[in-house]
Amino acid sequence: MPRANIIVVVDDRNEVAAVDAWFARWRSALNHVSEDYGWSCCMHIWQLEGPAEALAELPPSVVTGDEWTS
């Protein structure tokens, strides 16, 4: 399954709304959603794994890569 890392900046309301809508649509199809590694005051960071079509619909501005680091 394809993977993605995403970072959502809390101050960007459009980005937050887009990712919230994306999660509402795709969360049940994802194989993995990490805990939120971000800081709720500033950003949210998740590692995701799921169908290619789901990850392709992520807003490009939030995608930071497809490899997970430990």
N, C-alpha and C positions, 0 to 999 in steps of 0.2 A: 504494500500500500504506500502511496506517496505521503510525504511528510511536509510540514511547514512550521516555521516559527513565526509568530505574529507579535507585534508590539502596537498597542493602541494608546495613544496619548489622550489622557482624560480631558484636557482642555479643548480638544477638537470635537465639538458636539456632533458634527457630521460623521466623523470617523467612528465615534462611539455608536451612533445610531445605525450606521451601516453594518458594523460588526455585530451588534445586538440582533439586527434583522437576519444576518447571515447565520448566527447561532440558532435563532428560532427556526430557520428553515432546515439546517443541516445537522444539528447536534445529534439527533438520533441515528444518523448514518455514519457518524465518526467512530472509528475503532479506539481512538485514544484522544483524550483532552487532559493535558497536565493540570496540576494545580496552577493557580495564578502566581507566577514568580515575580510579578511587578509590585509596585507600591501604589496602593489605591489612591493616594494623593496625586499621583503624577502619571502613571502608566500601568497598563495591564500587559502581561507577557504570558503567552501560552505556547506549548508545543502541541501540535495537532497531527493526527494521522487519520486518513480517510480516503474516500473515493476521489479520483482525479477531478471529476466534474464538480465536486463540492469545493475542493481547494482552488480550482480555477475561478470560482466565483468570489473568492476573497477580494476585498478592495486592495489593489496593488500597493497602495501606500502603507499598508500594515505588514506586508510580507517581508521578512528579513532573511529568509533562507530556507533550505529544505533538509539540512543536517541538524541533528540534535547534538548538543554538547552535554557532558556530564558535569 
